[in-house]
Amino acid sequence: MNYGLITNDLSKNERQKRVSVVWSYPKELSRHWDNEALLGRGLYYISRKFGNKETLLYFGQTYDSYYTRLLCHDLNWLYNYRGKKLFRLGEV
């Protein structure tokens, strides 16, 4: 995915803005806690692969580190899902 659409409905005068997001290759969450890239901030995408199907679980933005947010998700709700948990980091 190399594009995204951000809309703001606060005012009728606001226009839609198109931004380009470059996503990293999917990485398995359980194997990449020591990844240096997790110290950064920005957009992230969590999915799971179960069988041959990949499903979006969460799309977010963090002002904290990726590591902190992904750990928080992992401890609070990701354990409820079966299959491989994958994450991608986005760069605008």
C-alpha positions in Angstrom: 0.0 0.0 0.0 1.5 3.3 -1.0 -1.4 5.7 -0.4 -3.9 6.8 2.2 -6.6 9.4 2.4 -7.0 11.6 5.5 -10.2 13.6 5.8 -11.2 16.2 8.3 -14.9 17.0 8.8 -14.5 20.0 11.1 -15.4 22.5 8.5 -17.2 22.6 5.2 -14.2 24.6 3.8 -11.7 21.8 4.7 -10.5 19.8 1.7 -9.5 16.2 1.6 -5.8 15.7 1.7 -4.0 12.8 0.1 -0.8 11.5 1.7 1.5 8.8 0.6 2.5 6.1 3.2 5.3 3.7 2.6 4.8 0.5 4.6 7.5 -1.7 5.9 7.5 -5.4 5.0 5.3 -7.3 7.5 7.3 -8.6 10.5 6.1 -11.2 13.1 5.5 -9.4 16.4 6.8 -12.2 18.6 10.2 -12.3 16.9 11.0 -8.6 16.6 10.9 -7.0 20.1 14.6 -6.2 19.7 14.1 -4.4 16.4 15.8 -0.9 16.5 13.0 0.5 14.2 10.5 0.0 17.1 12.2 3.0 18.9 10.6 5.4 16.3 7.2 6.9 16.1 4.4 7.2 13.5 1.8 5.1 11.8 1.6 1.3 12.4 -0.6 -1.5 11.2 -1.3 -4.7 13.1 -2.7 -7.8 11.4 -2.9 -11.5 11.9 -2.3 -14.4 9.5 -4.5 -17.4 10.2 -4.5 -20.1 7.6 -4.0 -18.4 4.3 -5.9 -15.3 5.2 -4.5 -12.0 6.6 -6.9 -9.8 8.5 -6.4 -6.2 9.7 -6.7 -6.0 13.5 -5.6 -2.4 14.2 -4.4 0.7 12.5 -2.9 3.4 14.6 -0.6 6.4 15.1 1.7 6.8 18.1 3.5 9.7 19.6 5.2 7.4 21.9 7.6 4.7 20.6 6.2 1.8 18.4 7.7 -0.5 21.0 5.5 0.9 23.8 2.3 0.9 21.8 2.8 -2.6 20.4 3.6 -4.0 23.8 0.5 -2.3 25.2 -1.6 -3.9 22.5 0.1 -7.3 23.0 -0.5 -7.3 26.7 -4.1 -6.0 26.6 -5.9 -7.7 23.7 -3.7 -9.2 21.0 -3.4 -12.5 22.9 -7.1 -13.1 22.1 -6.3 -13.8 18.5 -5.0 -17.0 17.0 -2.4 -17.1 14.3 0.7 -15.0 13.6 0.5 -11.4 14.7 2.2 -9.2 12.1 3.1 -5.5 12.2 4.1 -2.9 9.6 5.5 0.5 10.2 4.4 3.4 8.1 6.4 6.4 6.9 4.6 9.4 5.5 
